[in-house]
Amino acid sequence: MSMSRSLRQCLCLMLLVAIEPSWAQDLVECKRIDQEQLAAATPETLLFLRCRARRISYEAPRIKGVPQRVKDDLMFACLDQADAVEHQLRVRHGYTRESLSKQRCE
């Protein structure tokens, strides 16, 4: 019997919460950004999302007991958030890629 992808992700997230609660909380928050959040996004929001996506990309491979596919899905969800905010800032507020890439994670 095959489990649906969302059920598999839910079970793996519950496993992550049991393994590493503080880190799993960040992963759970990497969901699609709604239109209100996009409209309110700032360059600081973008920097936060980029830094979090970078941190997760480094930490995800170290999580034990979770399938690689789920780790990849979670990591790409965080990257998708940052991409959506960057696109919104460029389209709605006229920022360029260069101006948005000047700030770096610490």
C-alpha positions in Angstrom: 0.0 0.0 0.0 1.4 3.4 -1.0 1.2 6.4 1.3 0.4 9.8 -0.3 3.2 12.3 -0.5 1.5 14.7 2.0 0.9 12.0 4.5 4.6 10.9 4.2 5.7 14.5 4.7 3.4 14.9 7.7 4.8 11.7 9.3 8.3 12.8 8.6 7.7 16.2 10.1 6.3 14.6 13.2 9.5 12.5 13.4 11.6 15.7 13.0 9.7 17.4 15.8 10.5 14.4 18.0 14.2 14.4 17.0 15.0 18.1 16.9 12.1 20.4 17.9 13.8 23.8 17.4 15.1 22.9 14.0 11.9 21.2 12.9 9.9 24.3 13.7 11.8 26.3 11.1 11.1 23.5 8.5 7.4 23.5 9.2 7.3 27.2 8.6 8.7 26.9 5.0 5.2 26.9 3.4 3.9 28.9 0.5 3.6 32.6 1.2 0.2 34.1 0.7 -0.5 37.3 -1.2 -0.7 39.5 1.9 2.7 38.3 3.1 4.2 38.9 -0.3 2.8 42.5 -0.4 4.2 43.2 3.0 7.7 41.7 2.2 10.7 43.8 2.5 14.4 43.3 1.6 15.0 42.4 5.2 12.4 39.6 4.8 14.2 38.4 1.8 17.5 38.3 3.6 16.0 36.4 6.5 14.4 33.8 4.1 17.6 33.4 2.2 19.7 32.9 5.3 17.2 30.4 6.7 17.2 28.5 3.4 21.0 28.4 3.4 21.1 27.2 7.0 18.6 24.5 6.2 20.5 23.4 3.1 23.5 22.8 5.3 21.7 21.1 8.1 19.2 18.9 6.2 21.7 16.3 5.1 22.6 15.7 8.8 19.1 14.7 9.9 19.0 11.0 10.5 16.0 8.7 9.9 14.2 10.9 7.3 14.1 10.0 3.6 16.2 12.2 1.3 13.2 13.1 -0.7 11.5 14.7 2.3 14.7 16.6 3.2 14.9 17.9 -0.4 11.2 18.9 -0.4 11.6 20.9 2.8 14.8 22.5 1.6 13.2 23.5 -1.7 10.1 24.9 0.1 12.4 27.3 1.9 14.2 28.3 -1.3 10.8 28.8 -3.0 9.8 31.2 -0.3 12.9 33.3 -0.9 12.4 33.2 -4.7 8.7 34.3 -4.3 9.7 37.3 -2.2 12.6 38.3 -4.5 10.3 38.2 -7.5 7.7 40.3 -5.7 10.2 42.9 -4.7 11.6 43.1 -8.2 8.2 43.3 -9.9 6.2 45.4 -7.4 8.9 47.6 -5.9 11.4 47.9 -8.8 14.4 46.3 -7.1 17.1 44.7 -9.2 18.7 41.4 -8.6 22.0 43.2 -7.9 20.5 45.5 -5.3 18.8 42.6 -3.5 21.9 40.4 -3.6 24.1 43.0 -1.8 23.2 41.9 1.7 24.8 38.7 2.9 24.0 36.2 5.6 26.2 36.5 8.7 
